[in-house]
Amino acid sequence: MKSTLRRSDWILLLFFAYIAALIPFFRDRPGMSAQPVLAFGIAIVVLFGLAQAEQTRYARIAGMIHDWVPMALTFLAFRGMEVFVPRQYNAAYERAWIRWDEVVLNHWHLKQAIEGFGTVLPTYLELCYLLVYGLGTFCIVVLWVKGRREQVDKFYFVLLSGTLLAYALFPYFPSRPPRLAFPEVAMPETHNIFRQLNLFLLRKATIHSGVFPSAHVSSAFAAAWGMFLVLPRGHRRIAWLVLAFAVSVTLATIYGRYHYVADAAAGFAVSLVAALAGLAARGLFATSAVPE
């Protein structure tokens, strides 16, 4: 019985294969191991297994599970980038990037403008940064509720392209976030529960291989572009909402000193590549079907 992978599955498999292929070129990374090869193997087994199951009498339930598996594999991809943590970070990158932060936050008064609203806007931005981890899940739920499950694959194609392309660039730009590399530059004056939660999660669950480009920004905008691509005109308000959220996340990454301005700009550029890929691949989805 023939098994057919979804179009978005190939994005995941290509990413895991690419990371596994990088191992010989980054032997100087102290944490380097065979973990990327193992992750590639897991992705192959899971995705081909689900594709096979979708050709059986269990197609409906296998398809529903398949709708959520890319989220788990994306997290596996994220955690896997920890093997690329360098012995020493490239301070040249950081010194170049911090100049733009000083211009935008101090000379252009972005920090002052945000804090001019008291605690309201800083709290909102920190909340957006916290919620970005659930944005993909939100979008899939929307597609299910709107009866658009057949569009899940197309949405993932854009979302995964924008997210995994950012991950793929991490090894080449080893760097620390500005809050750690330059704690004296434009640090937020306000503190709230959401910032405390964000900092706790970053201490306990983040990776340290690099911050360029910002995957927070690339994935948030990719989610927005994906929703514009798959939702009919009458439901585009949701896509506009996701786009506004992506803009808020971008501001949050810069103001909260989680990322440099350069990271955010590069993340946005990556999302545009993902959007163009989604537009170019629209014809490929004409015959794609999601079991109902």
Phi, psi and omega in degrees: 000128184284135175252140183239121176285150172287158180300320181290336177300324181294330176297314179297313182295320178296321179296310182297322177295318179298314180296319178298323180290341180282344187309312182296340184268354181229043180295341181283351180281121187298334181267007183296136181209189178273010182304319179299326178292318178297316180298320177299317179297318178298315180299318179298311182298313184294311186289317178291327177297316178293320179298321177293317181297331180286356176258007182250185179291349178265023187302318185297308182292324177296321179294321179294319176297319181300328180298335186253341183300322179305330177297314180295319180291329175294320176296320176299319178297317179299309181297328181294339180289351179296339180291347181263012176300128184277165172293324180215136180282154182275097183294338180297318176301309186298318180294325178290318184289325185293337178297320178292324178297318179297322179294309186290315186279322184260304184290324177267000171064030177296318179300314180297321180295319180292316182281350176293344178268014182074225182267353188296303184291316176302321179294317178300315182295319178295323177296318178298318179299322180291319185283347184299335181294337180257009185295316180299318178299316178304315183294320178295319177300317179301315180296322177295311183297324181278003181070034183243035182301331181294348180262359183300316181299316180296319178298313180299325180304317180284312182301313182292324177300314181291325182281310186286332175296322176296314178302320185298337181269347183307315185301335185272349183228064180299124186198159178255153178293153184298332180294337178261319182284325183223067183295347181270354185258111168053038177291145181301142179272340183256149178228144182210174184298325182290324176294320178299319178294318179298314180295324177297314180296322180291328177289324189262331191232355184276174174255169187231020183283331180170167181239000183245128353280170180285114177286335174301313182289313183298318181289323180295314179290324177299321176299318179296312180298322179297320180292322175298325183287325189257343182268140176291164186303326182291346180243015184292347179301326178294319178297319178296324177297316179295323178296317178297322177297319179298320177297318179296319178298319179299313177298321181296320181295325181281310182296318182284356180066029175279331180218158172280161174302321179298322177300313182296317179297317179294322178298319177297318179298319177299320180296326178293323175300317179297319179297317178296321177297318178297318178294319181293330185267004184306320180295334181292338184268000184300324182257003180285141180226142174251124181305131179266000000 
